[in-house]
Amino acid sequence: MTLRTLFATSALAFASCGGEESHFGDRCTSNGACGSGGFCCEGRECPGGFCTELCETDDTCPVGTVCIELLSRDRVCLVGCSVEEDCDEVGTDMECREREGARVCLNDGG
């Protein structure tokens, strides 16, 4: 499954839970831009900001994403990856990193 397909699939799942405005993976600058139930992941680990969901476990995230704790202590759904190229569509500064036993697209700040 390509990352573009993953985002499309995740966006449908996210929209069905959070309303029409919610688009998993869309760029954002505030939580309000992500619709009801959405969360704008911003800052050093999410350069450029993108819509995601707060979570408690992987089971509460859309298919292809993983529930990971950020430096902010928020737990959010992040796109899983195998290689760097999997993260190209998530953001220009995103890298495929090991976090909590899973590989996800994020920016560790250097």
C-alpha positions in Angstrom: 0.0 0.0 0.0 1.5 3.4 -1.0 1.6 6.2 1.5 -0.9 8.2 -0.7 -3.3 5.3 -0.5 -2.8 5.0 3.2 -3.6 8.7 3.7 -6.7 8.4 1.5 -7.9 5.4 3.4 -7.0 7.0 6.8 -8.7 10.2 5.8 -11.9 8.4 5.1 -11.8 6.6 8.5 -10.8 9.9 10.2 -13.6 11.8 8.5 -16.2 9.3 9.4 -15.2 9.6 13.1 -14.5 13.4 13.2 -16.8 15.1 10.7 -16.3 16.4 7.1 -13.5 18.9 8.1 -11.2 16.2 9.4 -8.5 15.0 7.0 -5.9 12.7 8.4 -2.5 13.9 7.2 -3.6 17.3 5.9 -1.4 20.3 6.8 -2.6 22.4 9.7 -1.7 25.2 12.1 -4.3 24.6 14.8 -6.5 21.8 16.2 -9.6 23.6 14.8 -8.4 23.0 11.3 -8.6 19.3 11.8 -12.3 19.2 12.6 -14.1 17.6 15.5 -11.9 15.1 17.3 -8.8 16.0 15.2 -5.4 17.0 16.6 -2.9 19.2 14.8 0.5 17.7 15.4 2.9 20.6 15.3 6.4 21.5 16.5 9.7 19.9 16.2 8.5 16.3 15.7 5.8 17.3 13.2 7.3 20.1 11.0 4.8 22.0 9.0 2.0 20.5 11.2 -0.5 17.8 10.1 -3.9 16.5 11.2 -3.9 13.3 13.2 -5.8 11.9 16.2 -5.0 11.6 19.9 -4.9 8.0 20.9 -4.3 5.6 23.8 -3.4 2.4 21.8 -2.7 1.3 18.2 -6.2 -0.1 18.1 -7.6 3.4 18.3 -5.7 4.7 15.3 -6.5 4.4 11.6 -5.1 1.4 9.6 -1.4 1.9 8.8 -0.8 4.3 11.7 0.7 3.7 15.2 -0.1 5.3 18.5 3.2 7.0 19.7 4.0 9.4 22.6 5.5 12.7 21.5 7.9 14.8 23.4 4.9 16.9 24.4 3.5 13.8 26.1 0.6 13.7 23.8 -0.1 10.2 22.3 -1.0 10.6 18.6 -1.4 8.4 15.5 1.6 8.6 13.2 2.1 7.0 9.8 4.1 3.7 10.0 7.1 3.3 7.7 9.8 0.9 6.5 12.1 3.2 4.7 12.7 7.0 4.4 10.8 7.3 1.2 7.7 6.2 3.0 7.7 9.5 4.8 8.2 11.8 1.7 4.5 12.6 1.5 4.1 13.2 5.2 6.6 16.1 5.2 9.9 17.3 3.9 11.7 17.0 7.2 10.1 13.7 8.2 12.2 10.6 8.7 11.5 7.0 9.3 12.5 6.6 13.0 12.2 3.9 15.6 9.9 4.9 18.4 8.4 2.6 21.1 9.3 -0.5 19.1 7.7 0.7 15.9 9.0 2.6 12.8 7.0 5.9 12.2 7.4 9.1 10.2 8.5 11.9 12.5 11.2 14.4 13.1 13.3 13.9 16.2 14.5 17.5 16.0 17.9 16.7 14.5 
